[in-house]
Amino acid sequence: MFNNRARGVEGVVEALKSQHEQIRTAFFHVMGAQGQARQQAFLVARQLLALHEVIEEEIVHPAARAALVSGPSIVADRHKEEERALVMISELEQFDVDSHEFTTRFRTLQLAVTAHAEAEEAAELSTLAQRTGPDDAADLLARFRMAQQIDATRLSGSFHAMMGEVRDQLELLERAG
């Protein structure tokens, strides 16, 4: 039974890695566009990132904190990186997407998010499936499946508002489930 649940967590890990790749691709689209197309690409990147970050904060990080030997420390490091990225995104929202300032700051964000995803995959996700016990695995899987019902394309407003919307939707799904 534990192995079946561990494979389920492995599926969550693979889905998170896939989300990392989608976010990287969305960031490249932002850099390759101009004007309204860049504005739309930036919206899509923020929508994907908002959903992904809430899933990590609310579902994955608590599981990693409990399951991994150095879980609290690993999660604290990832949380610091995420907080820096949140500040960067909030600042970016104040600039015209075609300005030099936006482009420069967006490249910095892109590098930070990429480094964060790589650190997360190496330190947190690489052993999560093997270290998660059966009860925690079942909870992680159930909550992750609920979160997958949230449609990121419907998120709007500032990045912080998008994250709040994801949290609200996840809470509603958990209460209904």
Order of alpha helices (4+ residues) and beta strands (2+ residues): alpha-alpha-alpha-alpha-alpha-alpha-alpha-alpha
